[in-house]
Amino acid sequence: QANVPNKFDIKVKRNNILEDSFAIISQVSRVDLLRTRLWIEFEGEVGLDYGGVAREFFFLLSKEMFNPYYGLFEYSATDNYTLQINPYSGMCNEEHLRYFKFIGRVAGMAVYHGKLLDAFFIRPFYKMMLSKPIELKDMESVDSEYYNSLLWIQENDPADLDLTFSVDEETFGRTTSHNLKENGGNIPVTNENKNEYIELVINWRFVQRIHNQMEAFREGFNDVVPISHIKIFDENELELLMCGIVSIDVKDWRSNTVYKGEYHPNHIVIQWFWRVVLSFTNEMRARLLQFVTGTSRVPMNGFKELYGSNGPQLFTIEMWGETKNYPRSHTCFNRLDLPPYQSYHELREKLIKAIEGTVGFAGVD
């Protein structure tokens, strides 16, 4: 063991994995981080399968790092399985930025060594890693109430709402007002400037409040895997790269799906749909799940516990549109709008195009 070249040794106590790992990984140089062999030991245990031990190490460490108990991350608005950075992490942990850099390094190490994190994040998190702009539709699967009010403003004249370029935020029982731009509290939102308002609200909600935390995370990640190297991925592919593809049980999925409109379990189009899903690789099933629900994560107890952004919400397929349309999704309702196609092959081809995003964003709203 002593003479294995180019190895990075990490020895931790199982019951103190977060602090032990933080102490080691925060301190080492980039040179150490980039050693090709990762040698993990749990104190007092003999582990011979170092690949297996490394897998377990990332699994256990990510459970701790992302545990909302520590205040660095929190679950998104209503579900209990996608994570976002806690804007108030600094109040929970004075050293929070050092921890975010450490977590970034761990995430980079996992990608570098082909291991997975046991955590799934909200879509804007992956977009921020890639420096991609956050759009209104990204909010849908995270906070549907907020999304719907901004959508209403986009589609109507907001003059009567008496809004200004400021947002109220409740923290620990106190409401504070934030200007979205200089003197924003005195600038009314009108039909002419509403798009700027929506953009600023989204930027405040997802980017501004956690800017320092995200920068620290990206800096740590970049120590191991240059951010420029992951720019070839989109946010969906990045999720699959970092978090892996869970094996998706189609039988469980099918038995916990509801139908709307004229569709029912024995409808020919629905029969074709499940035939298509069965013909898919596991990765393609994960992409379908991302398309409809916003994440490829399946809840611990299966599809019966699927959440939308308003609470429990089973996977839903609704008859909609004409055969010339592509399927579209509503991620806040976990709903797929599926036109009544004339053949299995047409359904398969149009569904794949919609999932792969090759039809522009007409497919998602």
N, C-alpha and C positions, 0 to 999 in steps of 0.2 A: 504493500500500500504506500509506503513512504516514497517509493521511487516512481510512482506514476507521474509522468511529466505533465506539465501544464494543467494542474488541477486546482480547483478553488474549494477549499475545505470549509464546511459550515457545520459546527457542532452545537446543538441546541438541546435544551430540556423540553420535553414534550409539553409539560404543563406551564412553560414560560416562553412559548415559541415566539410570540410577538416581540417581547422586549429583547430576548437573546438575538433574534434575527436582526432587529433594528440596530443593536449595538455593533453587530458584525458588518452588515451590508451598508449601513450609512457611512462607516469609516473607511472602507477599503477603496483603493484607487480603481480607476477605470480598467487598468491593465489586469487587475485581479478579476474584475467582473467579466472580462472577455476570455478568461481561460476556458478551454474547450471542455474540460471534464468537471462536472459538478459533483462534489463528494459530500453527501449529507450524512451526518450521524446524529441519531437521537441518543442522548447521554444514557448510559446503562443498558443499551440494547445493541445486539450484534445484528447489523443488517448487511446481508451479502448481496442482495439484489439492489444495487445502487440506483438503477433506473426506477424501480418500484418505490424505493425510499424517497427519491426526488419527487416522484408523482405525489406521494402522500404528503410530503413537506409543503408543496405548493397548495395542495387541497386544504390542509389544516391551517396554514398561514393565511390563506385568503379568507377563510371563515372568520379568523380573528380580525384581520385588517379592516374588513368591510362590515364588521358587526356594528350596527348603529349604536350599541352601548358605548362605544368609544368616542362617538360624536364626530368622527371624520366624514362618514357617509351616512345617508339616511335613505329610507325607501321613498320611491316617488309617490306623488299625491295619494293614490288610493290602493295600489297593489302592494304585495309584500314580497315581491321577488325581483323588481328592477331597482337598481341603486342610482343615487345621484350624490354629488358632493354636497355636504351640509354647509350652507353659507355661513353658519355661526360656529364653524369648527374651532375658530380661535378662542371662543369663550369656553370650550370644553377642554382645550389642550393648548397651552401657551406655545408649545413647540410644534404646532400643527404643520407648519410649512416644511419642517425637517421630515416629518412623517410622510407628507405627500410626496416629497422627493424620494424617500425610501420606497414608498408604495409604487412609484413610477419605475424605480430600479427593479423591483421584484416583478412587475408586469413585463418589463423588457427582458429580464432573465427568463421568464416563462416562455416568451415568444422565441428567444434565442436558443433555448434548449428543447423546444418542441413540447413543452408541458402546458397545462391549462390552469386557468384561475377558476375557482368555484364561485363565480359572481357574474351577473349580467347587469349592464348599465342601461340607462335611458339613451335613446337614440342621439340626443344632442351631445352626450359625453363623447361618443365615437367621432361625431362630426368635429367637435372642438379639438380632439387629438389630431385630426387631419386638417385643421384650420379651414374647415368649410363653413359657409354661413348657415346659421340656423334659420329655418323658415317657419311660417305659421303652421304648416301641416305637421311639423315635428312636435308641436305642442299637443297635438290631438291625443296621442296615446299616453301623455304624461299628466295633463290637467285639463279635462274636457270642459269644465265650467269656464275656465279662463279662455280656452280655445274658442268656445261658442260665443262668448261675449266679444272677442276680437273679430271673429268671423262676421258677427252681426254688424259691427262697426264698418268692416270692409265692404259689406253689401248694402248698407243703408247710410242715410245722412245722420251723423252723430251729434249735430248741433244742439238738439234738445236735451242731450244727456248731461250738459254742463260739465264736461270733462276738461281737465287741463293737462298739460304735459308734466304730470307728476303721478306718482303711485303711492298708495298707502300700504304700509306693511306692519303686520302685528308681530312683535317679538316679545316673548316672555310676558304677554299680557299688556304690553304698551304699544300703542299705534304711533308709528312715525311716518312722516311724509318725505318722499325722495323726489327731487326734481329730475326729470329725464333729460333736460337740457338747461342751460343757464336761464334763470328766472322762469322756469317751466311752470311753476304754480300759477303764474299770471298769464299764461298763453293758452287760450281756449282751443280745444280740438274741433276742427271744422271739416267739411267735406273735402276741402282743398288740401289740408295737411294731415289727413287721417292716416295715410300710408306711412308717413314718417313716424307718426305716433305709434302705430302697430310695430314697426321695425324697432323703435327704441324700447318699447315694452318687452318685446321678445329678447332683445339684447340685455336688458336689465335682469329679466327673469332667469335667463340661462347663462349669460356670459359674465356680465359685470360683477355680480355678487360673489362669484367664485373665481374671479380672474387670477388672483395670487395663488390659490390652491392648484388651479389647473396648470399654471405656468411651472409650479414646483414639480407637479406630477410629470409634465412633459420633459422637463429638464432631466429628471431621474431616468425616465424611459429612454431618452436620447443618449444617456451615458452608455447604454447597452446596445440599443437598436436605433440607428439614426432615424429621426422622424421622416426624413426625406425618403427613406426606403419603404415606408408603409404608405406613402402617398399614391402608390399604384392601386391601392384598395379603395373601395367605397365603404361607407359606414357599416353596411350589412356584412361585407366580407371581413371587415376588421373584427366585428363581433365574433364571427365563427373562428377566426384565427386565434383570438385571445381566450375565448370561452369554450371553444369546441362545439361539437354537434352532439347533442344528446340523442340517444337512440329513440326514435319517435314511434310509438305504438299506434298503428293506424286503426286497429280494432277499438282501442279505448277512445281515440279521437272520433271515430265514426259513431260510437254509441253515445257520445256526449255532444252531438251536434244537433242544433234545432233548425227548422226550415220555415221560411216565410213566403208569402205570396202563394203561388200554385204548386210550389215544390213540396214533396213529401219523400220519405225514405225510398219508396219504390218507383219514383218518377225516373224516366229513362235518362234524363240529363244528370240527375243525381247519381244514378248507377254508373254512368260514364265518368263522372267526376271522381268517384272513389276508385274506379279502375285506373284513372290517370294517377291518382296519389299513390296507389300500390305499385305502379310502374316506375315511379320516381326513385332516384337514389335517396339515401337519408339526407344528404346535403340539400337536395332540391326540395324535400319535404320541409326542411328547416327554413329554406328561403320562402316557401309558401306561407309558413307560419309567421315569419317576419313581415311579409306583405300584408297579412290580414290583421295581426295582433300587435305589430310593432316590436316584437322580440321573438327569438327562437326558443326562449326558455319555456319548458313545460313545468307547471307547478309540481311540487313534491308528490302530491297524491293524484296526479293525473289530470286529464282534461276537465273532469267534473269541477275542479277548483279554479278554472280559468277566470281571470279578472279583466274587466274593461276599466276605463278610467272613471267610471261611476260606481264601481263595486263589482260583485260577482256577475259574470256575463259569459254564458256558454258560446262556443264557436257557432256562428250562424250563417246560413246560406239563403239568400233571398233572390227570387226571380226578378230580373230587372232588365230594361233596355231591349235592344234589338240585336240580331245576330251579327250586325256589322260592328257593334261595340266590343271593346275588350272588357274583361272582368275588372271591377274596381273594388276598392276596400274602404272601410270606415274603421280605423284602428281603435276608436274609443268604444265601439260596440262589438269589436271582434267579428265584424260582419263582412262577408264576401257577397257582392252583388254580381250574380252570374246570369248572363243572357241565356235564353233557351236555344242553344246551338242545335244545328241539324245533324251533327255527327260527332262521334268520339274523337276523330282526328282534328276536326275544327276546334273542339273544346280544348284538346291537349295543346295545340299550337298557340291558341290565343291566351291560354292560361300561362304558358311558359313565357310568352312575350311580355305579358303584364308583370309577372314576377321578376323578370330580369330587367324591368324598367326600360325596355326598348320602345315603349309606346309614348314616351314623354310622361308628364305627370298627370295626364288626363285620367289615369287609372286610380289616382289616390285623392281622396278629399277629406 
